[in-house]
């Protein structure tokens, strides 16, 4: 601050504008049984143009929301992305050890190792494999505490796909859609009138009691709990008061997809839940939201990427089938609008406005021009590939590619007409 400039003033004003526009935002917490401490650790690399130092960031969730976070410039110049990520993970592990002790004193002893989500496989390998240390002896000794903590089963480093790395928001500037997506995942939401109703998917009685207090059930459970929605179906059927059930889907129409494995199996689980809902006679609406803009557009659907490519773009198939990209806020809005709309009863709600429907080729051509202008990229290579060997890729890349194959090669989102007998387009509501 010894020599402030117009750039500093502009940055300060930008921060103040953001704060003024988000005065009603806060972290929403609600009670939950057996909360678990989970850490997210991330780093950029040489993000500071003044001294080429990297920025570490970590965030901790405990139950329903984020309660501890940090963003700080590293005190060394990392010579690789792996080193920068390892430094960040070390800081997160130090916080994990301290938080575990505090939680134990408060009566919330954490059984087993605390998961630390890291999106760099090399950094994880350094912590797990002592052989790797011979290549990284230039790193400070204090960072080896991470390895000791993992060996003592206090922490466990888990690879997290970059698109789901919550700490990414703490380390670098992000596109608006990506920023808002991660902000919501951290539990930062506008203050609204809320009444918490508690129920446990694995406790039938508590689930029935909770469902009896509502008229509509919208399920947003994650991948590993999809099949357990049969428990929600059983509870809804017993409660007998639910006017509409929305199973957890919000992607492609699983009854009209040609996905290959491993996405095929995941979609089959969702289709099985549909059949169970129908067999139980429960009023329903299935939501086909297609592609989440915050997940696909910032990286231009490049597997494992979190920012637009600078020199090469991989296009699945010939790039001509059209796909649909929707803002998460719009998906939520249309879902809520469908709750009491008779046109969506026992049908699929397709969120596919014409303005959001575009081919991969058109998407790339639009953005390549921007890349050339803004990054002076004069040798932008566009590679066309046909996705025929998804199974050769490791998880979770194979899942991402399998979905990409269904969407961008087979055109699953736009290769059929919506008929009134089974669906309605959301913009008609």
Secondary structure, DSSP 8 states (H G I E B T S, - for coil): -TT--HHHHHHHHHHHHHHHHTTTEEE-----SS--EEEEEEE-SS--TTT---EEEEEEEESSSEEEEEEEE-SS--SSHHHHHHHHHHHHHHHHHHHHHHHHHTT----S-EEEEES-HHHHHHHH-GGGGGG-TTS-GGGGHHHHHHHTTSEEEEE--GGG-GGGGGTS---HHHHHHHHHHTTEEE---------BTTBHHHHHHHHTT-SEEE----GGGGGGHHHHHHHHHHH---SEEE-S--SS-TTS----TTHHHHHHHHHHHHHHHHHHT--BEEEE--EEHHHHTTTTT-TT-SS--SSEEEEETTS-SEEEEE-HHHHHHHHHHHTT-GGGTTEEEE---GGGEEEHHHHHHHHHHHHHHHH--S--EEEEE----GGGS-TTHHHHHHHHIIIIIS-TTTSS---TTTEEEGGG-
